[in-house]
Amino acid sequence: MTLMDPLADALTNIRNNELQGNDKCVIKPASKLIGYVLSTMQKENYIGNFELIDDGKAGYFDVELEGNINKCGVIKPRHAVKYHEFEDFEKRYLPAKNFGILIVTTPEGVMTHHEAKEAGVGGRLLVYVY
């Protein structure tokens, strides 16, 4: 079985383990993008600590769950957004204003849409979390 979208699979794994009430989950395979998304989610207190474990193949992440995620998912297609257009996509993907985050990849790295607005940079939408 081939994996078409590892980021979508990782977020589905996190969401399913949150719904089951598990304390931890394992995300396979590991990638830099998944690591950046997890660190952004950790900064916003949606997940606890996570660790990259090298198994000699692609590796995997061992993630501690906090129970703070109601829903998370990948945004497809990955829209290119200018910094003044984030409010339109907040209305589309988040349930209320200032509730949840959009994770964006920008020329300055992976960050939340709030940080991108403050920095005045646009990018491509990756993930919504609330």
N, C-alpha and C positions, 0 to 999 in steps of 0.2 A: 504494500500500500504506500503510495506516495503522498506526501503532505503538500498541499497546494499553498496554504497560507499559514505559516508557523505562528504569526502574531495572533491571528484569529483563533487558532487552536489553543494558544496559551491563555487568552482571555476567556474563552469558553470553559477551559479547565478551571480557572480561578472562580468564575461565576458558579459553576456546578458544585465545586467544593464549598463555596460560601453558603449556597442553598442547603447543602447537606449538613452544615454546621461543623465541618472539619477544621482543625487547628492549622494544618499544613497541607500543602499540595506540591506536587512535583511537575515541573514543566520541561518537557522534552520536545524537540532539541533546543539547545541554547543558541542564542545569537546576540550580536552586539545590540541590535535594535530592540529586542525583547529586554535586554539588560537595561537599556536607557529608559524604556517605558516603565519597567519595574522600579527603577530608582526615582522617577518622577512621581509614581504612585506612592512610593514610600515617603517622599518629601511632603506630600499632601495628606499623609496619615491614613491612606486607604488600605495599605498592607503593612506588616511588620518587617522584620529583617528578612533578607534573602541571601542565599549563598550560591555561587557558581561552583558546581562540582564537576571535575574533569574525569570522565570515565574512559578516556582513550579514544572516544569517538567524537561526537559533537558536543558532549557534555550536557548537563541539565541544571536547572535552578531548583533549589529547595526553598519554598516560600512559606513564611509564617503569615497566617491570615488573622485579621483583627475583627472581622465581622462588620466592617463599615461599608461594604459595597452592596448597593441595592441592584445595580445593573452596570454592566460594562460591555463594550463591543467595539469592533473595528468599523471605521467609516469607509465605505466603498461606494463610489470611486474616491480616491484620495484627492479631494478638491484642493486646488491651489487658491489660497485666500490671502488677500491683502489685510494689513493690520486693522483697517477701519471696517472690514466686513465681518469680523468675528461675531458681532451681535446677531447677525442674520443666522449664522450657524448655531449659535447658542439657542436661539428660538427653535431651531429644527431638531437638535439632538438632545438638549437638556430640558428637564421638566419645569424648571423655574429659573429666574434670573439669580445669579450668584449661588446656584446650587449645583454642584458638580463641576467637572473640568473637561476641557477638550485638550488632548495632547497633540502637539504640533511639532513637526520637524522643520527647522529653519536653517538658514546658513550658519547660525550661531549654535546649533545643536538642538536636542530634543527638549522641549519645555512646555509648560501649560499655556493656554491662550491668554491668561492674565499677564504672565511674564512677557509674552510676545507683544501684547498691546503696550505694556510699559516701555519695552525696548524699541517699539515702533518698527517691528519687522513682521513680515508675513511668512507664509510657508505652506506646507501641505498638511491637511488634517489626517491624523492617524487613528485616534481612539477617543471615545467618550466614556466617562466614568462618573457615576453618582451613586 
